[in-house]
């Protein structure tokens, strides 16, 4: 089963960018809870996306995307909540652990995922576990669901970095 130690190891560098220890611990707790609820024994088999073959691992996408987010944040002069931004980047796709399931050795959209896409399920889980509202918004608004809400500067950064990584990866595998 996926545990705290594994999440801390996978995202060790990126978690270190969150100064607030409680928020850092909460990010780990959300990943562990999502893996447990989704029944994942390991994160190594969870793909970044099911929209195209060869997308790679979800954790690799999350790390790349979080690095893009940090690079942009480091260049901005406006006041941004850096901790919320990094936490949101690390959690933006955590709902895929609830949206996807393993069936006969193949990862597919599961019954829960057919009702609630990962931005919704990830945001609901983060909210349930007490993460700040602005982090919950980043998770919810990172994809198409965010088109109908008022995004914060932090949620715009995560939204666009996610699509940058998606488009580049998609072009690489075709």
Helices and strands as residue ranges (DSSP letters): H 4-10, H 12-15, H 21-38, H 58-75, H 82-91, H 96-99, E 100-103, E 106-109, H 111-115, H 118-128, H 133-141, G 144-148, H 153-173
